[in-house]
Amino acid sequence: MMLLQIIGVLFGIVMLFITWNYYKKNTYTYRSLLGWFFIWLCFILFVLQPQYLIPVTNVLVIGRLLDVFIIGAIFIFSIVLFYAYIQLKELEKKVDELVSELAKK
């Protein structure tokens, strides 16, 4: 289990670094930076101290702690995917408006 914890912590630190680099390149807003930092820091905390998730497994009647990580990852992935879809649709709408304006000229 210790090797998995080391790998998990290293992954979390690398993701914090990547998130910070994208923020410095003005890819992320400050709000996005805080959100992702919160996610990665919680990930690192739960990898280092998985016993904090035991009350969650008891309430949700989940047998293993790994299942909590998997369910949480699916939730986060779904939220990120939904947000990316919304951003894509907004961008698509802006491009359509720009194309129609250029076509009128």
C-alpha positions as CSV (number, residue, x, y, z in Angstrom):
1,M,0.0,0.0,0.0
2,M,2.9,2.4,0.7
3,L,4.1,2.3,-2.9
4,L,0.6,3.2,-4.1
5,Q,0.5,6.1,-1.7
6,I,3.9,7.4,-2.9
7,I,2.7,7.1,-6.5
8,G,-0.5,8.9,-5.6
9,V,1.2,11.7,-3.8
10,L,3.7,12.2,-6.7
11,F,0.8,12.3,-9.1
12,G,-1.0,14.9,-7.0
13,I,2.2,17.1,-6.8
14,V,2.8,16.8,-10.6
15,M,-0.9,17.8,-11.2
16,L,-0.5,20.8,-8.8
17,F,2.6,21.8,-10.8
18,I,0.8,21.4,-14.2
19,T,-2.2,23.3,-12.9
20,W,0.1,26.2,-11.7
21,N,1.9,26.3,-15.1
22,Y,-1.3,26.6,-17.0
23,Y,-2.5,29.3,-14.6
24,K,0.8,31.2,-15.3
25,K,0.1,30.9,-19.1
26,N,-3.3,32.5,-18.5
27,T,-5.1,29.3,-19.5
28,Y,-7.0,29.2,-16.2
29,T,-8.7,31.9,-14.2
30,Y,-7.9,32.4,-10.6
31,R,-11.2,30.7,-9.7
32,S,-10.3,27.6,-11.8
33,L,-6.9,27.5,-10.2
34,L,-8.4,27.5,-6.7
35,G,-10.9,24.8,-7.7
36,W,-8.2,22.5,-9.2
37,F,-5.8,23.1,-6.3
38,F,-8.6,22.1,-3.9
39,I,-9.2,18.9,-5.8
40,W,-5.5,18.0,-6.0
41,L,-4.9,18.8,-2.3
42,C,-7.9,16.7,-1.3
43,F,-6.6,13.9,-3.4
44,I,-3.2,14.0,-1.8
45,L,-4.8,14.2,1.7
46,F,-7.0,11.2,1.0
47,V,-4.1,9.2,-0.5
48,L,-2.0,9.9,2.6
49,Q,-4.8,9.4,5.1
50,P,-7.4,7.1,3.6
51,Q,-9.0,6.5,7.0
52,Y,-10.7,9.9,6.7
53,L,-12.9,8.2,4.1
54,I,-14.1,5.4,6.4
55,P,-17.2,7.4,7.6
56,V,-18.1,8.0,3.9
57,T,-17.9,4.3,3.2
58,N,-20.1,3.5,6.2
59,V,-22.8,6.0,5.3
60,L,-22.8,5.0,1.6
61,V,-22.4,1.3,2.4
62,I,-19.4,0.9,0.2
63,G,-17.1,-2.0,1.0
64,R,-13.7,-0.7,-0.1
65,L,-12.0,2.7,0.1
66,L,-10.8,2.3,-3.5
67,D,-14.5,2.3,-4.6
68,V,-14.9,5.7,-3.0
69,F,-11.9,7.0,-5.0
70,I,-13.4,5.5,-8.2
71,I,-16.9,7.0,-7.5
72,G,-15.4,10.4,-6.7
73,A,-13.3,10.3,-9.9
74,I,-16.3,9.6,-12.0
75,F,-18.2,12.5,-10.4
76,I,-15.3,14.9,-11.0
77,F,-14.8,13.6,-14.5
78,S,-18.5,14.1,-15.2
79,I,-18.5,17.7,-13.9
80,V,-15.4,18.6,-15.9
81,L,-16.9,17.0,-19.0
82,F,-20.1,18.8,-18.6
83,Y,-18.3,22.1,-18.1
84,A,-16.2,21.5,-21.2
85,Y,-19.3,20.8,-23.2
86,I,-20.9,24.0,-22.0
87,Q,-17.8,26.0,-22.9
88,L,-17.7,24.3,-26.3
89,K,-21.3,25.2,-27.1
90,E,-20.7,28.9,-26.0
91,L,-17.7,29.0,-28.3
92,E,-19.6,27.4,-31.1
93,K,-22.4,30.1,-30.7
94,K,-19.8,32.9,-30.8
95,V,-18.2,31.4,-33.9
96,D,-21.5,31.1,-35.7
97,E,-22.3,34.8,-34.8
98,L,-18.9,35.9,-36.1
99,V,-19.3,33.9,-39.3
100,S,-22.8,35.4,-39.9
101,E,-21.4,38.9,-39.3
102,L,-18.5,38.3,-41.7
103,A,-20.9,36.9,-44.3
104,K,-23.1,40.0,-44.2
105,K,-20.1,42.2,-45.0
